[in-house]
């Protein structure tokens, strides 16, 4: 049994936030169980004094440098070698502040269309995205399998929300990842998201590719996978992400026509 924490990091919120905190705790436990990469230990999650409360290990963190970035690339490849039998996860969770459905599917294109793109497109329709653009997104989801004719990913355990603010290092250079949105999916989705907003040193990518080279067609699939996150940002934060989503859809539909 772990020693009681002397300085836990505590998240609090309304009672309605408990499912989100519990999903985060489950995700951290799943990542920690692999032993592939350092994550904060979960101490407690529940309701106290009418508030949701998540207590995790406090870690003294700093930005990734060349050495810690290279080590994280290797460790992420190790994490991705932990594979499941199907795509999805045993429970739904959250991507940032948005619900993320994880119901199991045998086929990756079907999972990504049904559990990732279509929920965001449906939400975008309700928040005012122009009908033509939503229809383009639906057309893309309908034809998603065309991107996977010669590429058949394994269901790797993913961090799921791997952007620069969710990865750091300890003072001794040990990489740490946190705030996950875990599920089993194509390993490329983690790599793709890490490129979306930046924040990772080039050593991270070189090390990952040395440990497990990316397959041909990644650059196109990267756009597909990051469209999910851009749509989510549109739904959460508004029209500032609209043109980026449009450009991504145009590029992907052009690939299908080509």
C-alpha positions in Angstrom: 0.0 0.0 0.0 1.3 3.4 -0.9 2.3 5.8 1.9 -0.1 8.6 2.6 0.6 11.6 0.4 2.2 14.5 2.2 1.3 17.0 -0.5 -1.4 15.8 -2.8 -2.6 17.7 -5.9 -6.3 18.1 -5.4 -9.0 18.9 -8.0 -12.4 19.9 -6.7 -15.7 20.7 -8.4 -19.4 20.4 -8.1 -20.9 17.0 -7.3 -21.8 16.8 -11.0 -18.1 16.7 -11.8 -17.6 13.3 -10.0 -18.0 11.2 -13.2 -15.4 13.2 -15.0 -12.9 12.9 -12.1 -13.6 9.2 -11.8 -12.9 8.7 -15.5 -9.6 10.6 -15.1 -8.7 8.3 -12.2 -9.5 5.2 -14.2 -7.4 6.5 -17.1 -4.5 7.2 -14.9 -4.7 3.8 -13.3 -4.8 2.1 -16.8 -1.7 4.0 -17.9 0.1 3.4 -14.7 -0.6 -0.4 -14.8 1.4 -0.7 -18.0 4.6 0.5 -16.3 5.5 2.1 -19.6 5.5 5.8 -18.6 5.3 7.8 -15.4 1.9 9.1 -14.4 0.6 10.6 -11.1 -0.7 8.1 -8.6 -4.3 8.4 -7.7 -5.0 8.6 -3.9 -8.7 9.2 -3.7 -11.8 10.1 -5.7 -15.2 10.8 -4.3 -17.6 13.3 -2.7 -16.5 15.4 0.3 -18.6 18.1 1.9 -20.9 18.1 -1.2 -18.0 18.6 -3.6 -16.4 16.2 -6.1 -12.7 15.7 -5.1 -9.8 14.0 -6.9 -6.6 13.6 -5.0 -3.5 12.6 -7.0 0.2 12.6 -6.5 1.8 16.1 -6.5 4.8 16.2 -8.8 7.3 18.9 -9.4 7.1 19.3 -13.1 8.9 21.3 -15.8 8.9 21.4 -19.6 10.3 18.6 -21.7 13.8 19.2 -23.0 15.7 17.2 -25.6 16.7 14.3 -23.3 13.3 13.9 -21.6 11.5 14.3 -24.9 13.5 11.5 -26.4 12.8 9.3 -23.5 9.1 10.1 -23.7 9.1 9.1 -27.4 10.5 5.7 -26.5 8.1 5.3 -23.6 5.1 6.3 -25.7 6.0 3.6 -28.2 6.2 1.1 -25.3 2.8 2.2 -24.1 1.3 1.7 -27.5 2.5 -1.9 -27.6 0.0 -2.6 -24.9 -2.9 -3.7 -27.1 -6.5 -4.8 -26.6 -8.8 -7.1 -28.5 -11.1 -4.3 -29.7 -11.3 -0.6 -30.2 -12.8 1.5 -27.4 -12.7 1.3 -23.6 -14.7 -0.2 -20.8 -16.4 3.1 -20.0 -17.0 6.5 -21.6 -14.8 9.5 -20.5 -14.1 13.1 -21.4 -11.9 14.9 -23.9 -11.3 18.1 -22.2 -14.7 19.3 -21.2 -16.6 17.2 -23.7 -18.1 13.7 -23.3 -16.2 11.0 -25.2 -18.1 7.8 -26.1 -15.9 4.6 -26.1 -18.3 1.8 -26.9 -16.4 -1.2 -28.3 -16.1 -1.8 -32.0 -14.1 -4.4 -34.0 -13.3 -2.2 -36.9 -11.2 1.0 -36.4 -12.8 3.0 -39.2 -16.3 2.3 -37.8 -15.2 3.2 -34.3 -13.6 6.5 -35.4 -16.6 7.4 -37.5 -19.3 6.5 -34.9 -17.5 7.4 -31.6 -15.4 10.3 -32.7 -16.4 12.3 -35.8 -20.2 11.9 -35.8 -20.8 13.0 -32.2 -18.8 16.1 -32.8 -20.6 16.8 -36.1 -24.0 16.4 -34.5 -23.0 18.8 -31.7 -21.6 21.2 -34.3 -24.9 21.2 -36.2 -26.6 22.2 -32.9 -24.2 25.0 -32.2 -24.6 26.6 -35.6 -22.1 25.1 -38.0 -23.2 25.7 -41.5 -25.2 22.8 -43.0 -22.9 22.3 -46.0 -19.8 21.8 -43.8 -21.6 19.4 -41.5 -22.7 17.4 -44.6 -19.1 17.4 -45.8 -18.1 15.9 -42.4 -20.8 13.3 -42.7 -19.7 12.4 -46.1 -16.2 12.0 -44.8 -17.4 9.8 -41.9 -19.4 7.6 -44.4 -16.3 7.0 -46.6 -13.7 6.7 -43.8 -12.8 3.1 -44.6 -11.1 4.3 -47.8 -8.2 5.7 -45.7 -7.6 2.2 -44.3 -7.4 -0.1 -47.3 -3.7 -0.8 -46.8 -3.4 0.1 -43.2 -4.9 -1.9 -40.3 -3.9 -0.5 -36.9 -3.9 -2.5 -33.7 -6.0 -1.3 -30.7 -3.2 0.3 -28.7 -3.7 1.8 -25.3 -3.7 5.5 -25.8 -3.3 8.6 -23.6 -6.0 10.1 -25.8 -5.4 13.8 -25.1 -1.7 14.1 -25.7 -1.1 17.8 -26.3 1.8 19.8 -24.9 0.2 20.8 -21.6 -0.4 17.2 -20.7 3.2 16.1 -20.8 6.1 17.3 -18.6 9.2 16.0 -16.8 10.4 15.6 -13.3 13.6 17.4 -12.2 15.6 14.2 -12.9 14.3 14.1 -16.5 11.7 11.4 -16.0 8.8 12.2 -18.4 5.3 12.4 -17.0 2.0 12.3 -18.7 -1.4 13.2 -17.1 -5.0 14.4 -17.8 -5.7 11.4 -20.1 -8.7 10.4 -22.1 -7.8 6.8 -22.5 -9.1 4.2 -24.9 -7.8 1.6 -27.3 -7.2 2.9 -30.8 -4.7 3.7 -33.5 -1.4 4.7 -32.0 -1.1 7.4 -34.6 -3.8 9.4 -32.9 -1.6 10.2 -29.9 1.3 11.2 -32.2 -1.0 13.3 -34.4 -2.4 15.2 -31.5 1.0 16.0 -30.2 1.7 17.8 -33.5 -1.6 19.7 -33.5 -0.7 22.4 -31.0 3.1 21.9 -30.6 5.0 21.8 -27.4 7.0 18.6 -28.0 10.7 18.7 -28.9 11.8 17.1 -32.1 13.7 14.5 -30.1 10.3 13.1 -29.0 9.3 12.4 -32.6 12.7 11.0 -33.7 12.8 8.7 -30.7 9.2 7.5 -31.3 9.9 6.7 -35.0 13.1 5.0 -34.1 11.3 2.7 -31.7 8.2 2.2 -33.9 8.3 3.8 -37.4 5.0 5.3 -38.6 3.3 3.7 -41.6 2.9 5.2 -45.0 -0.1 7.6 -45.2 0.4 9.0 -41.7 0.3 12.6 -42.9 -3.2 12.1 -44.3 -4.4 10.2 -41.3 -2.9 12.8 -39.0 -5.3 15.4 -40.6 -8.2 13.0 -40.1 -7.4 12.3 -36.4 -6.8 15.9 -35.6 -10.1 16.9 -37.2 -11.8 15.3 -34.2 -9.9 17.6 -31.8 -10.5 20.7 -34.0 -14.2 20.0 -34.1 -14.2 19.6 -30.4 -12.5 22.9 -30.0 -15.0 24.5 -32.3 -17.8 23.1 -30.2 -16.2 24.2 -26.9 -14.7 27.5 -27.8 -16.4 28.8 -30.9 -15.9 29.9 -34.5 -12.2 30.6 -34.2 -11.7 26.9 -35.2 -14.2 26.9 -38.1 -11.8 27.7 -40.9 -9.3 25.2 -39.7 -12.0 22.5 -39.7 -13.1 23.5 -43.2 -9.5 23.3 -44.5 -9.0 19.9 -43.0 -12.3 18.5 -44.4 -11.4 19.9 -47.9 -8.0 18.3 -47.8 -9.4 14.9 -46.7 -12.2 14.9 -49.3 -9.7 15.9 -52.0 -7.7 12.8 -51.0 -10.8 10.6 -51.4 -11.5 12.1 -54.8 -7.9 11.6 -55.9 
